[in-house]
Amino acid sequence: MSNISRETFDQVMVPNYSPMQMIPEKGEGSKLWDTEGKEYIDMAGGIAVNALGHCHPAMVSALNEQAQKLWHMSNVFTNKPALELAQKLIDSTFAEKVFFANSGGEANEAAFKLARKYAKDNFGEEKNEIIAFYQGFHGRTLFTVSVGGQEKYTKGFEPLPGGIKHVEYNNLEALKEVISDKTCAVVMEPLQGEGGIIVPDNEFVQGVRDLCDKHNALLVFDEVQTGMGRTGKLYAYMHTSVTPDILSSAKALGGGFPIGAMLTTDKVAKSFVVGTHGSTYGGNPLGCAVASKVFDVINTPEVLDGVVERHEKFKARLNQINDKYNCFSEIRGRGLLIGAALNESFQGRARDFMNATLAEGALILMAGPNVLRMAPSLLITDDEMEQGLAALERGVAQVVA
Ligand SMILES: *Cc1c(COP(=O)(O)O)cnc(C)c1O
């Protein structure tokens, strides 16, 4: 088919997405080219997925090598790449056991089911409530979207699964009022991504942990967006004084190959006895071989420290743009998960900034209608960064004019 265009999308695809007009065709590092040959700098990173940029040689060779050996077995068998990746995750985190899935939503689905099962096994039928936070995002399956705290994503899909409550993020008093011995788990992102790049206070995170301990509730960290070096540590919980009981990881875990993982302790893992949960593709050798290589590249002081350095450069350049055009009220986030909140004059216009920046040659994201979000490759070079932020500046100039 040679006559493929954006219009083809409307003819053949379910209309749940509204993709950009340009169609990306090839990528290398943080550079991207569309079907017309136009060059862009990618500061969206496939929504915090392409942690090593596009087509990193280490990923390409891991995929090619595994592709010659073994693609798929199902979980009737285990395989070497899955066991190696699980071992690496365990060696570098609080976790003692791993479950593999294919996406963030699936990793969370496993996490929430495990929390329910663990509570039932250890404390009885009554302990089944999940508490999560408004503006949180945990995926699009019916369970995960219900735990997520954004009504716009559940509207029209009722009846929803029960036993889920929501409270305000970064407000310990609100959680205190709702948590009880019926709570089986508190679910949170250690930094809210989709909800607007919200970094909670350390005291809040510690307070959530303490309340969970008091009520024998599990603390589930959704690190699908914040994990794998995105914030400058391997996982964002490592910036805080707490460890979760369950952690979900996906997005950057595969660097662009679909894979998800749920990490937990021996004690909690025991409730997923044979037959309680599963996946046909989860732990697939291709995905695990790629993720294992991505893990090796990211989990080094050079890369993780480099993320922290890049954060400062991004922030300085964004502040410079703001000094000139006065459009942001705050530059926030951690590492290379950066939010630029629009000030009073530009409320609701994040999409305009994103579109103008794209036309000027750089990809950025939104986190709601009032926040520009950037989640570039952890390896983005100074030159790529400057080219991308210069495009953003030209985009800002147009919207502000
Ligand atoms: C993207 C995201 C998810 C969903 O991951 P999918 O791979 O799209 O299912 C879940 N939680 C958080 C925090 C995310 O950012």
PDBQT file of the ligand as one rigid body, heavy atoms in Angstrom, charges set to zero:
ROOT
HETATM    1  C1  LIG A 501       1.037   4.822  31.085  1.00  0.00    +0.000 C 
HETATM    2  C2  LIG A 501       0.672   4.494  32.464  1.00  0.00    +0.000 A 
HETATM    3  C3  LIG A 501      -0.088   3.351  32.762  1.00  0.00    +0.000 A 
HETATM    4  C4  LIG A 501      -0.692   2.454  31.704  1.00  0.00    +0.000 C 
HETATM    5  O1  LIG A 501       0.275   1.753  30.985  1.00  0.00    +0.000 OA
HETATM    6  P1  LIG A 501      -0.170   1.010  29.630  1.00  0.00    +0.000 P 
HETATM    7  O2  LIG A 501       1.092   0.363  29.161  1.00  0.00    +0.000 OA
HETATM    8  O3  LIG A 501      -0.693   2.060  28.705  1.00  0.00    +0.000 OA
HETATM    9  O4  LIG A 501      -1.217   0.025  29.991  1.00  0.00    +0.000 OA
HETATM   10  C5  LIG A 501      -0.318   3.062  34.092  1.00  0.00    +0.000 A 
HETATM   11  N1  LIG A 501       0.149   3.843  35.068  1.00  0.00    +0.000 NA
HETATM   12  C6  LIG A 501       0.879   4.957  34.818  1.00  0.00    +0.000 A 
HETATM   13  C7  LIG A 501       1.382   5.783  35.954  1.00  0.00    +0.000 C 
HETATM   14  C8  LIG A 501       1.152   5.327  33.512  1.00  0.00    +0.000 A 
HETATM   15  O5  LIG A 501       1.833   6.441  33.261  1.00  0.00    +0.000 OA
ENDROOT
TORSDOF 0
